[in-house]
């Protein structure tokens, strides 16, 4: 299940994958900062080029310190400057995909898609395409 010395929170996340997609013209970085460390010290940095997407495992944001994942946040940077947006690592893996988009003013907007599967719909509407049966993803703004 989990290895000794890791947070129980990591056990629940397992090896779940999340897709991070950059739909902007900026270079996007997700920088993991742990509360209590220096402001310019980041544990992990994930970079995404414009128009690209990457798959991230939960173990990517697993820190070496015991229990530090509960005090970690992922700061979102665009072209090296902080956008004012952040995500908690445990919330990130509740979503199947996170999209970085920009509005008409050039500000970075984060959107997420959550898997929206219903076993009743799967059973009753198995013969219909997914868009008619209500299966697929529910999108929300972060």
Protein Blocks (a to p, Z undefined) as FASTA:
>chain_A
ZZehiafklmmnmmadcddddfbfbdcddddddehiafkbcfbdcdddehiacdddfklm
pcfbehklmmgccdddeehiaehiacdfklmmmpfbdcddddfkopacdddddddddfkl
mmmmmmpcfklnopajddddZZ
